Amino acid sequence: MSVPIDALTALVGPVEIAEDVPAQVRDRFAESVPGARVLVTTDPECEAARSRLENGARLIAGERVKGDGLVAASALMDRMWSFGGWEVAQTHESLSNYLLEETYEVLDAILAGDREALNEELGDLLLQVLFHARIAECESTAPPVDIDTIAGALVAKLCHRSHIWPANLRSRSTLRRRSGHGISERLRRSRVPRSLTALRRANPQGCWLSSM
């Protein structure tokens, strides 16, 4: 969450911190003062923000950058986790079938050429990634794992792949196209009926995963 330069002077006095603001940002303020002249929020469409704007308040918004949505999704997962209940009772194993089903629903959307469905299903798959990352963060086993270590490991891996360098782009691109075409053909030729759920198609023999 970035803070616009224009907002720095407004943050000197008392501020009200909305519930959607990540904990690491909230901790930087001494306290949240309900009804304060300044409201800090990540969602300008929330009820408190809309009410202030209708009464003539000025909106000072930070420039949006690619990835802001991922930060918001991660913060939302943390908030869901803080409520306790069903979420905190889950394990990697209990969510494994959900992960498998969401993966196949993404493939369904790709094969159907349905971009709206693809957007929704990729979001559902992202939720599974965030969920597993949050579960791993609470585990006491080493090494520590959370959404940042996962993203960091991916960045490190990609930066060491030779195909990101110009000399190999053409050959690698051709290889990826051929590989993707082969996968698509194998999926299209599958004899498992599409009327079955994605999870049933993933397990056509009825062999369910009980552990990972």
Kinemage of the C-alpha trace (Angstrom):
@kinemage 1
@onewidth
@group {chain A} dominant
@subgroup {mainchain}
@vectorlist {calphas} color= white
{ca met a 1} P 0.000 0.000 0.000
{ca ser a 2} L 1.617 3.241 -1.203
{ca val a 3} L 0.915 6.675 0.281
{ca pro a 4} L 0.661 9.635 -2.129
{ca ile a 5} L 3.009 12.543 -1.402
{ca asp a 6} L 0.006 14.889 -1.312
{ca ala a 7} L -1.385 12.904 1.617
{ca leu a 8} L 1.651 13.242 3.896
{ca thr a 9} L 0.573 16.537 5.446
{ca ala a 10} L -2.961 15.214 6.009
{ca leu a 11} L -1.582 12.261 7.990
{ca val a 12} L 0.102 14.427 10.609
{ca gly a 13} L -3.036 14.744 12.756
{ca pro a 14} L -5.595 12.185 13.974
{ca val a 15} L -6.781 9.687 11.358
{ca glu a 16} L -9.399 6.950 11.164
{ca ile a 17} L -8.064 3.651 9.807
{ca ala a 18} L -10.557 1.528 7.876
{ca glu a 19} L -10.738 -2.199 8.559
{ca asp a 20} L -9.506 -3.028 5.039
{ca val a 21} L -6.092 -1.474 5.678
{ca pro a 22} L -3.412 -4.194 6.137
{ca ala a 23} L -2.163 -4.731 9.695
{ca gln a 24} L 1.421 -3.790 8.816
{ca val a 25} L 0.149 -0.379 7.682
{ca arg a 26} L -2.197 0.081 10.642
{ca asp a 27} L 0.692 -0.527 13.001
{ca arg a 28} L 2.472 2.535 11.635
{ca phe a 29} L -0.198 4.794 13.119
{ca ala a 30} L -0.452 5.529 16.816
{ca glu a 31} L -4.189 4.823 16.850
{ca ser a 32} L -7.356 4.913 14.795
{ca val a 33} L -9.671 7.744 15.793
{ca pro a 34} L -13.301 7.126 14.743
{ca gly a 35} L -14.773 10.156 13.029
{ca ala a 36} L -11.398 11.811 12.463
{ca arg a 37} L -11.135 14.338 9.636
{ca val a 38} L -8.895 11.996 7.626
{ca leu a 39} L -9.861 8.442 6.632
{ca val a 40} L -7.205 5.972 5.481
{ca thr a 41} L -8.588 3.142 3.341
{ca thr a 42} L -7.585 0.892 0.453
{ca asp a 43} L -11.143 0.964 -0.918
{ca pro a 44} L -12.477 4.370 -2.021
{ca glu a 45} L -15.824 2.670 -2.744
{ca cys a 46} L -16.390 1.601 0.862
{ca glu a 47} L -19.362 3.082 2.721
{ca ala a 48} L -17.255 5.331 4.974
{ca ala a 49} L -15.345 6.772 2.010
{ca arg a 50} L -18.469 7.317 -0.087
{ca ser a 51} L -20.164 9.095 2.794
{ca arg a 52} L -17.243 11.497 3.194
{ca leu a 53} L -16.999 12.146 -0.535
{ca glu a 54} L -20.721 12.945 -0.701
{ca asn a 55} L -20.119 15.554 2.017
{ca gly a 56} L -17.405 17.241 -0.014
{ca ala a 57} L -14.284 15.457 1.214
{ca arg a 58} L -11.235 15.366 -1.059
{ca leu a 59} L -9.976 12.021 -2.289
{ca ile a 60} L -6.195 11.651 -2.360
{ca ala a 61} L -5.457 8.379 -4.138
{ca gly a 62} L -2.158 6.682 -4.781
{ca glu a 63} L -1.228 5.735 -8.325
{ca arg a 64} L -2.379 2.214 -9.061
{ca val a 65} L 0.311 -0.200 -10.210
{ca lys a 66} L 0.075 -3.712 -11.559
{ca gly a 67} L -0.059 -6.116 -8.636
{ca asp a 68} L -2.147 -3.907 -6.337
{ca gly a 69} L -4.958 -6.419 -6.671
{ca leu a 70} L -2.687 -9.235 -5.480
{ca val a 71} L -1.746 -7.236 -2.390
{ca ala a 72} L -5.433 -6.584 -1.678
{ca ala a 73} L -6.265 -10.284 -2.134
{ca ser a 74} L -3.492 -11.299 0.272
{ca ala a 75} L -4.715 -8.767 2.836
{ca leu a 76} L -8.258 -10.087 2.466
{ca met a 77} L -7.039 -13.629 3.130
{ca asp a 78} L -5.330 -12.405 6.307
{ca arg a 79} L -8.580 -10.757 7.369
{ca met a 80} L -10.595 -13.925 6.696
{ca trp a 81} L -8.031 -15.880 8.701
{ca ser a 82} L -8.371 -13.490 11.644
{ca phe a 83} L -12.054 -14.381 11.980
{ca gly a 84} L -11.181 -17.972 12.910
{ca gly a 85} L -13.750 -20.673 12.264
{ca trp a 86} L -13.725 -22.830 9.133
{ca glu a 87} L -10.716 -21.157 7.515
{ca val a 88} L -8.231 -21.778 10.315
{ca ala a 89} L -9.360 -25.393 10.664
{ca gln a 90} L -8.217 -26.268 7.126
{ca thr a 91} L -5.009 -28.063 6.194
{ca his a 92} L -3.112 -28.617 2.959
{ca glu a 93} L -4.677 -32.075 2.821
{ca ser a 94} L -8.255 -30.937 3.449
{ca leu a 95} L -7.986 -28.396 0.622
{ca ser a 96} L -6.224 -30.662 -1.881
{ca asn a 97} L -9.421 -31.670 -3.694
{ca tyr a 98} L -10.488 -28.018 -3.971
{ca leu a 99} L -7.110 -27.182 -5.494
{ca leu a 100} L -7.459 -29.983 -8.022
{ca glu a 101} L -11.010 -29.034 -8.948
{ca glu a 102} L -10.179 -25.353 -9.437
{ca thr a 103} L -7.223 -26.296 -11.660
{ca tyr a 104} L -9.427 -28.344 -13.956
{ca glu a 105} L -12.069 -25.629 -14.051
{ca val a 106} L -9.382 -23.241 -15.297
{ca leu a 107} L -8.547 -25.749 -18.040
{ca asp a 108} L -12.246 -26.000 -18.910
{ca ala a 109} L -12.449 -22.224 -19.349
{ca ile a 110} L -9.325 -22.238 -21.537
{ca leu a 111} L -10.628 -25.005 -23.810
{ca ala a 112} L -14.023 -23.284 -24.047
{ca gly a 113} L -12.387 -19.977 -24.983
{ca asp a 114} L -14.496 -18.277 -22.312
{ca arg a 115} L -12.495 -15.264 -21.082
{ca glu a 116} L -15.073 -14.265 -18.482
{ca ala a 117} L -15.015 -17.750 -16.997
{ca leu a 118} L -11.209 -17.802 -17.226
{ca asn a 119} L -11.019 -14.600 -15.192
{ca glu a 120} L -13.310 -16.060 -12.527
{ca glu a 121} L -11.681 -19.481 -12.390
{ca leu a 122} L -8.150 -18.076 -12.213
{ca gly a 123} L -9.375 -16.011 -9.270
{ca asp a 124} L -10.657 -19.167 -7.587
{ca leu a 125} L -7.293 -20.829 -8.218
{ca leu a 126} L -5.509 -17.795 -6.779
{ca leu a 127} L -7.622 -18.156 -3.650
{ca gln a 128} L -6.282 -21.688 -3.250
{ca val a 129} L -2.691 -20.417 -3.584
{ca leu a 130} L -3.326 -17.730 -0.955
{ca phe a 131} L -5.039 -20.280 1.302
{ca his a 132} L -2.176 -22.770 1.149
{ca ala a 133} L 0.347 -19.968 1.675
{ca arg a 134} L -1.534 -18.800 4.771
{ca ile a 135} L -1.683 -22.330 6.172
{ca ala a 136} L 2.055 -22.766 5.570
{ca glu a 137} L 2.742 -19.454 7.312
{ca cys a 138} L 1.152 -20.797 10.498
{ca glu a 139} L 3.159 -24.016 10.477
{ca ser a 140} L 6.147 -24.215 12.805
{ca thr a 141} L 8.249 -26.363 10.502
{ca ala a 142} L 11.349 -24.892 8.862
{ca pro a 143} L 12.067 -23.236 6.547
{ca pro a 144} L 9.388 -20.558 6.984
{ca val a 145} L 6.901 -20.283 4.112
{ca asp a 146} L 4.445 -17.484 3.379
{ca ile a 147} L 3.124 -15.631 0.348
{ca asp a 148} L 6.290 -13.496 0.155
{ca thr a 149} L 8.721 -16.425 0.289
{ca ile a 150} L 6.631 -18.178 -2.379
{ca ala a 151} L 6.703 -15.137 -4.658
{ca gly a 152} L 10.386 -14.606 -3.898
{ca ala a 153} L 11.241 -18.193 -4.820
{ca leu a 154} L 9.355 -17.809 -8.111
{ca val a 155} L 11.172 -14.569 -8.963
{ca ala a 156} L 14.526 -16.130 -8.153
{ca lys a 157} L 13.754 -19.184 -10.276
{ca leu a 158} L 12.603 -17.148 -13.270
{ca cys a 159} L 15.602 -14.837 -13.099
{ca his a 160} L 17.904 -17.833 -13.445
{ca arg a 161} L 16.102 -19.338 -16.436
{ca ser a 162} L 18.171 -19.014 -19.585
{ca his a 163} L 15.152 -18.462 -21.838
{ca ile a 164} L 14.570 -14.943 -20.476
{ca trp a 165} L 17.667 -13.788 -22.334
{ca pro a 166} L 17.258 -12.550 -25.954
{ca ala a 167} L 19.626 -15.109 -27.504
{ca asn a 168} L 17.308 -17.967 -26.610
{ca leu a 169} L 13.910 -16.325 -26.946
{ca arg a 170} L 13.076 -17.659 -30.408
{ca ser a 171} L 13.881 -21.335 -29.768
{ca arg a 172} L 12.256 -21.315 -26.325
{ca ser a 173} L 9.130 -19.643 -27.667
{ca thr a 174} L 8.801 -22.311 -30.353
{ca leu a 175} L 9.227 -25.048 -27.749
{ca arg a 176} L 6.524 -23.537 -25.533
{ca arg a 177} L 4.083 -23.296 -28.457
{ca arg a 178} L 4.639 -26.926 -29.413
{ca ser a 179} L 4.333 -28.082 -25.814
{ca gly a 180} L 1.110 -26.111 -25.272
{ca his a 181} L -0.381 -27.478 -28.495
{ca gly a 182} L 0.354 -31.038 -27.396
{ca ile a 183} L -1.329 -30.526 -24.036
{ca ser a 184} L -4.418 -28.990 -25.679
{ca glu a 185} L -4.745 -31.895 -28.096
{ca arg a 186} L -4.479 -34.473 -25.309
{ca leu a 187} L -7.163 -32.668 -23.308
{ca arg a 188} L -9.481 -32.413 -26.318
{ca arg a 189} L -9.096 -36.120 -27.051
{ca ser a 190} L -9.953 -37.126 -23.508
{ca arg a 191} L -12.777 -39.678 -23.441
{ca val a 192} L -13.974 -38.559 -20.032
{ca pro a 193} L -17.427 -36.897 -20.495
{ca arg a 194} L -17.370 -33.119 -20.091
{ca ser a 195} L -20.723 -33.302 -18.305
{ca leu a 196} L -18.928 -34.651 -15.239
{ca thr a 197} L -17.564 -32.191 -12.711
{ca ala a 198} L -13.953 -31.100 -13.099
{ca leu a 199} L -12.936 -33.119 -10.072
{ca arg a 200} L -14.616 -36.276 -11.386
{ca arg a 201} L -12.819 -35.841 -14.705
{ca ala a 202} L -9.574 -35.455 -12.803
{ca asn a 203} L -10.295 -38.779 -11.078
{ca pro a 204} L -12.163 -40.820 -13.739
{ca gln a 205} L -11.614 -44.062 -11.838
{ca gly a 206} L -12.995 -42.608 -8.617
{ca cys a 207} L -9.587 -42.626 -6.935
{ca trp a 208} L -9.717 -39.810 -4.419
{ca leu a 209} L -6.704 -38.300 -2.712
{ca ser a 210} L -6.685 -38.837 1.034
{ca ser a 211} L -3.221 -37.400 1.597
{ca met a 212} L -0.623 -35.414 -0.292
